[in-house]
């Protein structure tokens, strides 16, 4: 399944390269909302909130009311997760909040969140740089790999979102062997992102049992939606 991505930064829809360099920016929200309205799921990320430099809460709420979204970015508390769900998101994506600065999986928080909002509404974000989990808007890393984290978070999430930050926005393709390895780690829904560029690639991921978040290839019209 193709899951279109809407990333928000400074009140605009953007595409970044490797989470740092601005490549594209759009103000025509109506155009993209209409374009993505046929999809059963859209990914909505507040990059300002993820980077701890403000937020786009009003935009998140507006979009989540009109599209079936899993929303993330800067969700660090149960209260904030509930606010995003109440605003219309179907599921919330949490990343940094699931990991401690010491490099441990915060299973206590994950369990508390699941008890309040329900496992079916939680997506665990597993973002990696050079094989290690990246946090705080991809600006820091912890001494954990996806292979360490996913089994520990399995009881508390309905899905795992794995972002290959090294390839994000570069349109060089997603490492299929990584998707195959991750698929063996969990029985939950597996969603992958980072560099996906063609329908053939999406089909290969689908055959492995992984859904694909696509951003840059859609916004550059390399992939038709």
TORLUM-158970 format. One record per residue: x, y, z of N, C-alpha, C, CB in turn. Coordinates in pm, 1 decimal. Glycine has a CB too. Layout:
% TORLUM-158970
       n.x       n.y       n.z      ca.x      ca.y      ca.z       c.x       c.y       c.z      cb.x      cb.y      cb.z
         X         Y         Z         X         Y         Z         X         Y         Z         X         Y         Z
...
//
This chain:
% TORLUM-158970
       n.x       n.y       n.z      ca.x      ca.y      ca.z       c.x       c.y       c.z      cb.x      cb.y      cb.z
      84.0    -119.5       0.0       0.0       0.0       0.0      87.6     124.7       0.0     -95.1       0.5     122.1
      54.1     218.1     -83.3     120.8     347.5     -85.9      52.1     439.9      13.6     119.4     408.7    -228.8
     131.1     501.6     100.1      80.6     598.4     197.3     145.0     733.3     165.5     111.4     553.4     345.9
      68.4     829.5     110.6     127.3     960.2      81.8     165.7    1031.4     211.5      29.2    1046.8       0.1
     268.8    1113.8     202.6     318.9    1184.3     320.0     298.5    1334.7     306.4     467.0    1153.0     341.8
     248.3    1396.2     413.5     240.4    1541.7     422.7     328.1    1584.0     540.4      90.9    1591.4     440.5
     437.9    1653.1     510.3     528.8    1703.0     613.5     510.7    1853.7     625.5     677.5    1667.0     580.6
     490.7    1901.7     747.3     463.5    2043.5     770.8     583.2    2111.2     837.0     338.0    2060.6     858.1
     621.7    2226.3     781.2     731.5    2304.1     837.4     703.5    2451.3     808.9     870.2    2259.6     777.8
     698.4    2531.8     914.3     673.4    2674.6     895.6     542.4    2705.1     826.9     783.8    2734.8     817.6
     440.9    2622.5     851.7     309.1    2646.7     793.9     295.9    2607.5     648.8     274.9    2788.6     807.7
     391.3    2532.3     595.7     387.4    2489.3     456.1     406.9    2338.7     447.8     495.1    2562.4     372.8
     368.4    2280.4     335.1     399.7    2141.1     305.3     539.8    2139.0     245.5     293.6    2076.5     207.5
     627.8    2055.9     301.4     766.6    2056.5     254.8     817.0    1915.7     229.0     856.5    2125.9     356.4
     929.9    1910.8     162.1    1008.3    1789.0     149.5    1152.6    1823.8     181.9     995.3    1726.3       6.5
    1209.6    1749.3     276.4    1347.9    1769.5     316.0    1434.2    1654.6     264.6    1359.3    1781.8     469.0
    1561.7    1680.2     251.2    1658.4    1576.4     217.3    1731.3    1536.3     344.9    1759.0    1625.4     107.4
    1721.1    1409.4     379.4    1784.5    1352.5     498.6    1748.4    1429.6     625.5    1935.5    1350.4     481.3
    1625.8    1482.2     625.7    1574.3    1549.4     744.4    1635.0    1684.9     772.4    1595.0    1464.0     861.1
    1713.3    1740.4     678.2    1785.7    1864.9     705.4    1766.8    1971.7     598.3    1931.7    1835.6     720.1
    1789.7    1937.7     473.3    1791.7    2038.6     367.5    1654.0    2050.4     301.7    1898.6    2003.7     261.8
    1603.1    2173.8     297.3    1474.4    2197.8     233.7    1488.8    2185.1      82.8    1419.2    2336.7     271.6
    1408.2    2096.3      25.2    1413.7    2076.5    -120.2    1291.0    2135.8    -188.1    1425.1    1927.0    -153.9
    1171.7    2114.1    -129.7    1047.4    2160.2    -190.3     957.7    2220.6     -83.5     975.3    2044.7    -262.9
     876.0    2318.3    -122.7     777.5    2376.0     -31.4     653.0    2414.3    -110.6     835.9    2499.8      43.6
     536.6    2388.6     -52.3     409.5    2415.8    -118.8     313.8    2484.8     -22.1     347.0    2285.3    -172.9
     233.1    2576.0     -76.6     130.3    2644.2       2.5     -10.6    2599.2     -35.3     142.3    2794.8     -15.0
     -23.2    2525.1    -144.7    -155.9    2488.2    -195.1    -206.9    2362.1    -124.4    -151.4    2465.7    -348.4
    -254.8    2380.1      -2.5    -303.3    2266.4      75.9    -422.4    2199.7       9.4    -340.9    2311.1     216.4
    -510.3    2278.8     -48.5    -631.9    2224.2    -107.9    -599.3    2125.6    -220.1    -720.2    2337.2    -161.3
    -500.1    2158.2    -299.4    -460.2    2072.3    -410.5    -415.9    1935.5    -360.3    -347.9    2137.9    -491.3
    -329.3    1934.3    -257.8    -275.5    1807.5    -210.1    -377.7    1729.2    -129.0    -151.4    1831.6    -126.8
    -461.6    1797.1     -54.0    -568.0    1726.7      19.7    -660.3    1655.4     -78.7    -649.4    1825.8     108.5
    -696.3    1724.4    -183.6    -783.5    1663.1    -285.2    -713.2    1545.4    -353.1    -825.7    1768.0    -391.0
    -586.0    1562.1    -382.1    -509.4    1458.3    -450.9    -496.7    1331.9    -365.5    -370.4    1510.9    -487.4
    -483.5    1348.7    -234.2    -462.8    1235.4    -144.9    -592.6    1178.9     -87.6    -372.5    1276.1     -32.7
    -704.7    1238.2    -123.3    -832.3    1200.4     -60.8    -877.1    1058.2     -96.2    -940.2    1298.6    -101.9
    -821.1     999.8    -201.5    -860.9     864.3    -242.0    -786.7     756.0    -164.4    -836.9     845.4    -390.6
    -687.2     794.2     -86.2    -606.1     694.7     -16.1    -664.9     660.2     120.9    -463.0     745.5       0.1
    -655.9     532.6     161.1    -712.2     492.5     291.5    -632.2     543.9     409.6    -720.8     342.4     299.8
    -506.2     586.7     386.1    -423.8     637.5     495.3    -322.6     736.7     439.8    -352.2     521.7     569.7
    -307.9     847.9     511.9    -209.9     951.3     478.2    -124.3     975.0     602.0    -279.8    1084.8     430.2
       4.8     996.4     582.6      92.6    1024.9     695.4     113.2    1175.4     707.8     228.3     952.5     679.2
      92.9    1228.1     827.9      97.3    1372.0     853.2     198.5    1398.3     964.9     -44.5    1427.5     891.4
     307.8    1468.0     931.4     415.0    1490.9    1028.0     437.8    1640.7    1049.2     545.0    1423.3     980.8
     435.4    1682.6    1174.5     465.5    1820.0    1212.7     615.7    1828.8    1241.9     380.0    1865.0    1337.4
     691.4    1871.9    1142.4     837.0    1876.3    1156.8     881.2    1982.2    1256.9     902.3    1902.9    1022.1
     810.3    2093.9    1264.4     846.9    2196.4    1362.9     838.1    2140.2    1503.7     756.1    2320.1    1349.5
     732.0    2066.6    1530.7     716.2    2006.1    1663.5     823.0    1900.0    1687.7     575.8    1944.3    1678.5
     852.8    1822.0    1584.2     955.2    1717.9    1598.1    1091.5    1778.4    1628.9     963.4    1633.5    1470.5
    1119.0    1894.1    1567.6    1248.3    1959.8    1586.1    1250.2    2055.2    1705.3    1285.3    2035.2    1461.1
    1137.3    2060.6    1776.7    1125.1    2146.3    1895.1    1147.9    2293.4    1861.7    1223.9    2102.1    2002.3
    1083.6    2336.9    1751.7    1097.5    2477.3    1710.9     961.6    2539.4    1679.5    1189.9    2488.7    1588.4
     859.4    2497.2    1755.0     723.1    2544.8    1731.5     633.1    2429.6    1695.2     720.2    2650.7    1621.3
     516.4    2460.7    1638.9     427.8    2353.0    1595.5     329.2    2404.6    1492.1     352.8    2292.3    1715.2
     262.9    2309.8    1427.9     160.5    2337.9    1327.2      29.2    2272.3    1367.9     205.2    2288.1    1187.1
      -5.3    2284.7    1496.2    -120.8    2213.6    1551.4    -250.5    2245.7    1478.0    -136.4    2247.1    1697.8
    -269.8    2371.6    1443.5    -393.3    2409.8    1375.3    -402.8    2343.4    1238.2    -401.4    2562.2    1360.7
    -290.7    2340.0    1166.5    -289.5    2274.7    1035.5    -310.6    2124.1    1048.4    -157.6    2303.0     963.3
    -247.2    2064.0    1147.8    -265.4    1920.5    1170.8    -412.7    1889.8    1191.5    -182.9    1873.3    1292.6
    -479.3    1969.9    1273.8    -622.2    1947.7    1300.8    -706.2    1966.1    1174.4    -671.4    2043.5    1410.7
    -674.2    2069.0    1096.5    -751.9    2094.4     974.2    -739.7    1978.4     876.4    -705.6    2224.6     906.9
    -618.0    1929.6     857.7    -594.6    1821.1     761.6    -652.1    1690.0     813.6    -444.0    1805.3     733.2
    -632.8    1662.9     942.5    -680.7    1536.5    1000.6    -832.0    1525.4     998.5    -631.4    1522.6    1143.0
    -901.0    1636.8     991.1   -1047.4    1633.4     981.3   -1093.9    1595.6     841.0   -1106.0    1769.0    1020.4
   -1003.5    1610.0     743.3   -1042.2    1587.9     604.3    -979.4    1464.2     540.6   -1006.1    1707.5     523.8
    -870.8    1415.2     598.8    -804.7    1297.0     545.2    -784.4    1194.5     655.8    -670.0    1334.3     480.4
    -787.4    1064.7     622.3    -759.0     961.0     722.8    -609.1     957.7     752.0    -808.2     820.9     673.9
    -569.5    1010.5     865.8    -427.3    1032.9     893.4    -373.8     952.1    1010.6    -403.8    1177.8     919.7
    -247.2     916.5     999.0    -167.4     884.2    1116.1     -72.8    1003.1    1131.4     -89.2     744.2    1101.2
     -76.1    1065.4    1249.4      -8.7    1193.7    1267.9     100.9    1182.2    1372.2    -108.9    1302.1    1308.4
     211.1    1252.2    1346.7     322.5    1249.3    1440.0     402.7    1377.3    1435.1     411.8    1131.7    1411.1
     505.9    1381.3    1518.6     591.7    1498.2    1528.0     576.1    1564.9    1662.6     560.9    1596.7    1416.5
     673.7    1546.0    1749.3     671.8    1614.4    1877.5     569.2    1563.9    1976.7     648.9    1756.2    1855.2
     521.6    1442.2    1960.0     425.7    1386.1    2056.2     505.8    1315.0    2165.0     323.6    1286.8    1986.2
     514.4    1379.6    2280.9     598.9    1328.4    2389.2     520.1    1286.3    2512.6     699.8    1432.4    2428.3
     391.3    1320.0    2515.5     310.8    1291.2    2634.6     180.5    1224.0    2595.2     282.3    1420.1    2714.1
     119.5    1158.0    2692.5     -10.9    1096.5    2670.1    -114.0    1204.1    2638.6     -54.6    1013.8    2793.1
    -103.9    1317.0    2708.2    -198.3    1427.0    2685.6    -191.3    1476.4    2541.9    -170.1    1542.7    2782.2
     -69.8    1494.3    2489.7     -55.5    1542.2    2352.0    -105.0    1437.7    2252.2      91.2    1577.9    2322.8
     -77.0    1312.7    2278.2    -127.8    1206.9    2190.8    -279.8    1210.1    2185.6     -79.3    1069.3    2238.6
    -342.4    1227.5    2300.0    -488.4    1231.9    2304.1    -542.5    1354.7    2231.5    -537.4    1231.0    2448.9
    -472.9    1467.4    2242.7    -515.0    1589.0    2172.0    -513.8    1567.4    2020.5    -423.2    1707.3    2209.3
    -409.1    1503.2    1970.5    -397.9    1479.4    1826.4    -506.9    1383.9    1779.2    -259.0    1422.8    1791.3
    -535.2    1282.9    1858.4    -644.0    1190.5    1824.2    -779.4    1261.6    1828.7    -644.3    1069.9    1920.3
    -798.7    1343.5    1930.0    -924.4    1417.8    1942.0    -941.9    1516.7    1826.7    -929.5    1492.3    2076.0
    -829.4    1562.6    1771.0    -834.1    1657.2    1658.6    -873.6    1589.5    1528.4    -699.3    1725.1    1641.6
    -874.3    1454.8    1527.5    -919.9    1384.2    1408.6    -827.4    1277.9    1354.5    -944.4    1480.0    1304.1
    -705.1    1270.0    1405.9    -613.0    1166.3    1357.4    -663.1    1027.7    1396.4    -470.8    1189.1    1413.5
    -643.8     932.2    1308.2    -682.9     794.1    1338.3    -582.0     726.3    1429.4    -698.4     713.9    1209.5
    -454.5     760.6    1410.4    -347.7     702.6    1491.4    -242.0     809.0    1516.6    -285.4     577.9    1421.8
    -163.9     789.3    1622.5     -52.2     879.6    1651.2      79.0     804.6    1633.8     -63.0     938.1    1794.9
     179.1     876.1    1584.6     313.7     822.0    1567.5     402.1     880.7    1676.8     371.0     854.1    1424.9
     466.1     795.3    1753.6     560.0     840.3    1856.0     696.1     780.8    1828.9     511.3     802.0    1997.0
     799.1     862.7    1841.2     934.3     814.8    1821.6    1021.7     840.8    1942.6     994.7     878.8    1700.3
    1068.1     965.0    1956.9    1162.5    1000.1    2062.8    1113.1     962.8    2202.0    1191.4    1147.4    2058.0
     983.2     978.7    2226.8     928.2     951.8    2360.3     940.7     805.7    2400.8     782.9     992.7    2365.4
     965.4     718.5    2304.6     975.6     575.0    2333.6    1116.3     533.3    2374.3     932.2     494.7    2212.9
    1210.0     630.0    2375.2    1348.9     596.6    2404.2    1407.4     694.1    2505.7    1432.3     597.3    2275.4
    1486.5     641.3    2597.5    1551.4     725.7    2696.9    1686.3     773.8    2643.5    1569.6     649.4    2830.5
    1737.8     880.2    2705.5    1868.2     933.6    2664.7    1979.6     832.3    2687.9    1898.8    1062.7    2740.7
    1954.8     739.3    2781.0    2055.4     636.9    2811.4    2055.1     522.9    2710.7    2032.4     581.3    2950.1
    1959.7     525.7    2616.2    1956.8     422.2    2514.2    1871.1     302.5    2548.6    2093.3     376.5    2487.3
    1771.3     323.7    2634.4    1679.3     215.6    2669.2    1543.3     241.7    2604.9    1665.4     202.1    2823.4
    1469.0     134.7    2580.8    1332.5     148.1    2532.7    1243.0     180.5    2652.2    1285.0      18.0    2459.6
    1164.1     285.8    2638.6    1078.4     330.5    2748.8     947.0     252.1    2745.8    1051.1     484.2    2739.6
     954.4     126.3    2786.0     835.4      40.5    2781.8     730.5      83.8    2883.8     874.5    -104.9    2806.8
     772.4     148.5    2991.3     675.8     196.2    3091.5     583.7     300.5    3030.4     748.5     255.0    3214.6
     643.0     397.8    2960.9     561.8     499.9    2893.3     475.5     437.2    2784.7     651.5     609.1    2832.5
     533.2     346.3    2706.5     458.1     280.8    2598.9     336.3     207.5    2654.1     548.3     182.8    2522.3
     354.2     139.7    2765.9     243.1      66.1    2827.4     137.0     161.7    2879.3     293.9     -22.8    2941.7
     178.3     272.0    2941.2      82.4     370.4    2992.1       2.9     433.7    2878.0     155.2     479.5    3072.5
      72.2     465.9    2769.5       5.2     524.2    2652.8     -96.3     426.4    2594.0     108.6     564.2    2545.5
     -54.5     301.2    2579.3    -144.6     199.5    2523.3    -267.8     180.6    2610.0     -71.7      66.3    2507.6
    -250.2     189.3    2740.7    -364.0     171.6    2831.6    -463.9     284.6    2817.8    -316.1     162.5    2975.9
    -416.9     405.3    2784.3    -505.5     521.5    2775.1    -570.5     533.3    2637.3    -427.9     648.7    2806.3
    -491.4     526.5    2531.2    -546.7     551.5    2397.3    -578.1     423.9    2320.7    -450.5     634.9    2316.9
    -522.7     311.1    2362.7    -546.3     184.8    2293.1    -434.3     151.7    2197.0    -677.7     189.6    2218.4
    -393.8      26.8    2197.2    -283.0     -17.0    2111.8    -311.4      10.7    1964.4    -256.0    -166.1    2132.4
    -434.9      -5.9    1922.1    -467.9       6.2    1779.7    -446.4     147.7    1726.0    -611.9     -35.2    1756.5
    -425.7     244.1    1815.6    -409.5     383.6    1772.6    -265.7     432.9    1786.0    -501.4     473.6    1853.1
    -174.1     338.9    1806.9     -33.5     376.0    1827.2      53.3     319.9    1715.6      16.9     325.6    1963.7
     134.7     407.4    1656.9     238.7     368.2    1561.9     372.8     403.1    1625.6     220.6     440.0    1421.7
     459.9     305.4    1638.5     593.2     328.6    1694.6     688.4     368.5    1582.2     645.7     201.9    1769.2
     745.6     488.0    1595.0     838.7     537.6    1494.6     980.6     492.2    1523.4     833.0     688.9    1487.6
    1038.0     419.7    1429.0    1175.2     370.1    1440.9    1255.7     432.7    1328.6    1181.5     212.7    1435.1
    1322.0     544.9    1357.2    1399.1     617.8    1256.5    1547.4     587.2    1276.4    1372.2     771.6    1265.3
    1617.7     560.0    1168.6    1759.9     526.0    1185.7    1852.3     608.2    1097.0    1781.4     379.6    1156.9
    1969.5     636.6    1154.0    2083.0     693.3    1080.4    2200.3     599.5    1103.1    2116.9     841.5    1127.0
    2260.4     554.2     994.4    2374.0     461.9    1005.0    2343.0     342.8    1095.4    2496.6     535.7    1057.6
    2218.3     297.5    1088.8    2179.9     177.4    1161.6    2135.6     198.1    1305.1    2291.1      84.8    1161.1
    2156.5     319.3    1360.3    2115.5     345.4    1497.8    1991.9     433.8    1500.4    2229.6     410.9    1576.7
    1912.4     419.9    1605.1    1787.3     494.0    1615.0    1813.6     642.1    1638.2    1700.5     437.6    1727.3
    1748.6     724.7    1555.7    1761.5     870.2    1563.6    1639.2     928.9    1634.4    1777.6     932.0    1421.6
    1663.1    1030.6    1716.0    1555.0    1094.0    1793.8    1567.6    1246.1    1783.9    1559.4    1048.4    1943.6
    1470.5    1315.0    1844.4    1470.7    1462.1    1851.5    1483.4    1524.7    1712.9    1585.4    1511.1    1941.3
    1390.1    1486.5    1626.1    1392.7    1540.9    1490.3    1512.9    1496.3    1411.6    1389.4    1689.8    1494.6
    1562.2    1375.9    1443.5    1676.2    1314.3    1375.6    1807.6    1385.9    1405.8    1652.4    1312.7    1226.0
    1811.5    1468.9    1509.1    1932.1    1544.2    1542.8    2018.7    1474.0    1646.5    1894.5    1680.7    1593.2
    1968.6    1367.0    1705.9    2045.4    1291.3    1805.0    2020.3    1143.1    1781.2    2006.5    1332.2    1951.6
    2107.0    1059.7    1838.2    2092.2     915.6    1824.1    2109.1     848.3    1959.3    2193.8     859.9    1723.1
    2049.4     731.1    1973.0    2065.8     650.4    2093.0    2132.7     518.9    2053.7    1928.5     625.2    2163.5
    2190.4     454.6    2152.6    2264.6     330.0    2125.8    2169.4     210.7    2117.5    2370.7     305.2    2235.8
    2080.6     218.0    2018.0    1984.2     110.4    1994.3    1969.8      90.2    1844.6    1846.1     142.3    2059.5
    1941.5     -32.1    1805.2    1908.3     -62.5    1667.3    1760.7    -101.7    1660.7    1999.5    -175.8    1611.0
    1701.9    -102.9    1542.1    1564.6    -150.5    1530.1    1547.7    -292.8    1583.1    1520.4    -144.2    1385.5
    1649.1    -374.9    1563.9    1641.8    -513.7    1610.7    1631.7    -520.2    1763.0    1764.4    -592.8    1562.8
    1690.9    -420.4    1831.8    1678.2    -411.6    1977.1    1539.2    -364.5    2017.9    1783.9    -317.4    2034.0
    1490.4    -261.7    1947.6    1371.3    -189.8    1993.2    1238.8    -255.1    1956.0    1373.5     -52.5    1938.4
    1228.6    -305.6    1835.7    1098.8    -353.2    1788.0    1041.2    -464.7    1875.1    1111.4    -401.9    1645.6
    1117.4    -568.4    1911.1    1057.9    -673.0    1995.8    1008.0    -620.7    2130.4    1159.1    -782.7    2019.7
    1075.9    -520.1    2186.0    1033.8    -466.5    2314.8     905.2    -383.9    2303.8    1144.7    -381.5    2373.9
     882.9    -321.6    2187.6     764.9    -236.8    2167.9     646.7    -311.8    2107.6     800.2    -120.1    2079.3
     668.9    -435.0    2066.4     565.3    -515.7    2001.1     431.7    -518.7    2077.6     615.8    -657.1    1983.7
     432.4    -530.0    2211.7     303.4    -538.4    2282.4     226.0    -407.9    2288.7     326.1    -586.4    2421.1
     287.3    -296.1    2248.0     226.8    -165.6    2275.7     191.6     -84.4    2152.3     318.5     -86.1    2360.0
     207.4    -139.9    2032.8     180.8     -63.9    1910.8     110.5    -150.4    1807.9     310.8      -8.1    1852.5
      28.0     -86.0    1726.8     -40.9    -156.1    1618.6      45.5    -164.2    1494.4    -172.4     -87.3    1585.8
     144.9     -75.6    1485.2     228.2     -69.3    1365.1     364.0     -11.7    1399.3     160.5      14.8    1255.5
     460.1     -43.7    1314.1     593.3      15.8    1322.6     619.5      94.4    1194.9     702.9     -93.4    1344.5
     665.9     217.5    1212.7     705.0     301.8    1100.5     856.8     313.8    1102.5     636.3     442.9    1107.6
     922.3     250.9    1006.3    1068.1     255.5     997.7    1107.5     356.2     890.6    1127.5     114.7     966.2
    1182.6     458.8     930.4    1231.3     558.4     834.8    1382.0     545.5     818.7    1194.1     701.3     880.2
    1424.1     521.7     695.9    1566.1     510.8     662.4    1614.7     652.0     631.6    1590.9     412.4     540.0
    1656.8     723.7     736.6    1691.3     864.8     723.7    1804.7     885.8     624.5    1729.6     922.3     859.0
    1896.3     793.1     615.7    2010.5     806.1     524.2    1965.6     824.6     378.8    2100.7     682.9     535.1
    1848.6     771.6     344.7    1801.5     782.9     206.9    1685.6     878.2     188.5    1762.1     649.8     157.0
    1643.1     944.0     296.6    1525.1    1029.2     292.3    1541.3    1143.5     193.1    1495.7    1084.4     430.0
    1448.2    1149.9      96.6    1447.3    1259.6       0.3    1545.1    1247.2    -115.1    1474.8    1384.1      70.4
    1625.2    1141.4    -117.2    1728.5    1128.5    -219.6    1681.8    1053.7    -344.2    1847.8    1058.9    -161.9
    1568.3     984.4    -333.5    1513.7     909.6    -447.4    1611.9     805.5    -500.8    1475.5    1005.6    -559.2
    1681.2     740.4    -408.9    1776.1     635.7    -448.8    1723.3     496.2    -418.5    1909.4     656.1    -378.5
    1601.3     487.9    -369.3    1542.5     358.5    -338.2    1558.5     321.3    -191.6    1604.4     252.1    -424.6
    1468.4     236.8    -145.3    1473.5     187.6      -7.6    1544.8      52.8      -7.0    1329.8     175.3      53.8
    1629.1      26.1      93.9    1699.9    -102.7      98.2    1603.3    -218.2     126.5    1810.6     -99.3     205.5
    1571.8    -293.3      23.3    1472.1    -399.1      33.1    1512.7    -505.6     135.7    1450.7    -463.6    -103.7
    1643.2    -533.2     144.1    1688.6    -634.1     239.4    1660.3    -592.0     383.9    1838.0    -660.2     220.9
    1660.2    -460.8     407.6    1625.3    -410.7     541.0    1478.9    -436.8     570.5    1655.8    -260.2     552.7
    1393.4    -411.8     473.0    1250.4    -438.6     491.4    1225.8    -586.2     519.5    1171.1    -394.8     367.4
    1298.0    -672.5     449.1    1282.2    -816.8     471.0    1324.2    -855.7     612.2    1364.3    -896.1     368.2
    1431.9    -795.6     660.4    1477.9    -825.8     796.6    1378.9    -775.3     901.6    1616.2    -763.5     821.1
    1331.0    -653.6     883.3    1236.1    -595.8     978.2    1105.7    -674.1     981.8    1208.0    -450.4     943.0
    1065.0    -722.6     864.9     938.9    -797.4     858.7     941.8    -918.4     952.0     910.7    -842.9     714.5
    1059.5    -977.2     969.1    1073.2   -1095.3    1053.8    1072.2   -1061.9    1203.4    1201.1   -1168.0    1019.0
    1086.3    -932.5    1234.6    1094.8    -891.7    1374.5     959.5    -869.2    1439.8    1175.6    -767.1    1385.3
     853.5    -852.6    1359.8     724.1    -815.2    1416.3     607.5    -877.4    1341.1     709.6    -665.1    1416.7
     501.8    -901.4    1414.9     376.0    -946.2    1354.7     283.9    -828.1    1324.6     305.0   -1045.7    1447.5
     322.8    -710.0    1370.3     240.6    -589.8    1350.0     255.7    -536.8    1207.8     279.0    -480.2    1451.2
     171.6    -439.1    1173.7     186.7    -372.9    1044.2     324.7    -308.8    1037.3      75.0    -266.3    1022.0
     392.2    -327.5     925.2     522.8    -265.8     902.6     510.1    -163.5     790.1     630.8    -373.2     868.2
     551.0     -40.8     820.5     549.5      69.0     724.1     692.7     118.7     711.5     451.4     185.1     768.3
     739.7     137.9     588.8     876.6     185.5     569.8     877.8     313.2     486.6     962.7      77.3     502.5
     982.4     393.5     507.5     995.5     521.1     437.4    1142.6     552.4     418.0     925.0     635.2     514.9
    1168.1     634.8     315.7    1305.1     679.6     293.8    1358.8     644.1     157.0    1394.1     621.9     397.7
    1343.9     734.5      60.7    1402.8     714.6     -71.5    1319.5     636.7    -170.8    1529.9     647.0     -56.5
    1198.1     596.9    -133.5    1113.8     516.0    -223.9    1078.6     598.1    -347.1     983.6     467.5    -151.6
    1094.5     536.5    -464.5    1088.1     617.8    -586.5    1001.8     562.1    -699.0    1224.1     636.9    -637.9
     950.7     439.0    -689.0     876.4     382.9    -802.2     767.0     288.4    -755.8     971.1     309.9    -896.8
     671.5     266.4    -845.5     564.2     171.7    -815.8     618.9      30.1    -806.5     454.3     179.1    -922.6
     719.0      -0.9    -885.0     779.6    -134.0    -878.9     838.6    -161.4    -740.1     888.8    -147.9    -986.6
     899.6     -59.2    -684.4     956.6     -71.9    -550.0     846.1     -91.6    -446.2    1041.1      52.5    -515.1
     739.4     -16.2    -460.0     625.0     -30.8    -369.4     567.5    -171.4    -379.6     516.1      74.1    -401.2
     560.3    -223.4    -501.4     508.9    -360.1    -521.7     600.4    -463.3    -456.3     494.6    -390.6    -672.3
     731.0    -444.0    -464.8     825.1    -537.1    -400.8     810.6    -533.1    -249.2     970.0    -503.6    -440.8
     794.0    -413.7    -194.6     774.2    -400.9     -50.5     642.9    -465.9      -8.8     776.4    -253.1      -8.5
     540.2    -445.1     -89.6     409.8    -505.0     -60.5     418.8    -657.0     -58.0     305.9    -460.2    -164.1
     496.2    -712.5    -149.5     513.0    -857.9    -154.5     581.6    -911.1     -28.9     593.3    -897.5    -278.1
     662.3    -826.0      33.1     729.3    -864.1     158.4     638.1    -845.7     279.7     857.0    -781.7     177.0
     528.4    -772.6     259.4     439.0    -744.3     370.9     465.7    -609.9     435.8     450.3    -852.0     473.5
     520.1    -515.7     358.7     549.6    -382.0     410.8     476.7    -276.6     328.1     702.2    -355.1     410.3
     416.8    -179.9     397.3     355.8     -65.4     330.4     459.9      44.3     313.9     233.1     -13.1     409.9
     435.3     136.1     218.7     537.5     234.1     180.4     486.9     376.1     194.6     583.0     210.2      37.7
     556.6     456.5     275.4     531.1     600.2     280.7     614.5     666.4     172.2     564.4     659.5     421.8
     547.8     747.8      90.9     616.7     812.3     -20.6     593.6     962.8     -14.7     568.3     754.8    -156.1
     702.6    1037.9     -26.7     694.5    1183.2     -24.9     756.4    1243.7    -148.6     761.8    1238.2      98.2
     889.4    1246.7    -155.1     958.4    1317.8    -261.7     917.3    1269.0    -400.7    1107.6    1303.2    -244.5
     902.0    1138.8    -419.1     865.4    1087.4    -552.0     727.6    1133.8    -595.2     870.3     935.5    -553.0
     639.6    1157.6    -498.8     505.6    1208.2    -529.7     511.8    1356.2    -564.6     409.9    1185.4    -410.9
     581.1    1433.9    -482.0     582.8    1578.9    -500.6     663.4    1621.5    -621.4     637.6    1646.0    -378.2
     757.5    1538.4    -665.4     832.5    1568.4    -788.1     767.9    1503.4    -910.4     977.9    1520.9    -774.6
     655.1    1438.5    -890.1     578.1    1371.3    -995.7     656.8    1259.1   -1061.9     535.0    1471.9   -1101.1
     752.3    1205.6    -989.4     821.2    1086.1   -1038.7     731.7     963.9   -1024.2     953.8    1064.3    -963.1
     639.5     972.4    -929.1     542.8     866.1    -905.3     404.0     926.4    -909.5     568.8     794.7    -769.4
     319.2     876.5    -997.6     183.8     932.0   -1013.0      93.1     886.7    -899.7     123.4     890.5   -1148.1
      12.7     979.8    -850.2     -87.8     944.6    -748.3    -223.0    1001.4    -791.6     -46.9     999.4    -606.0
//
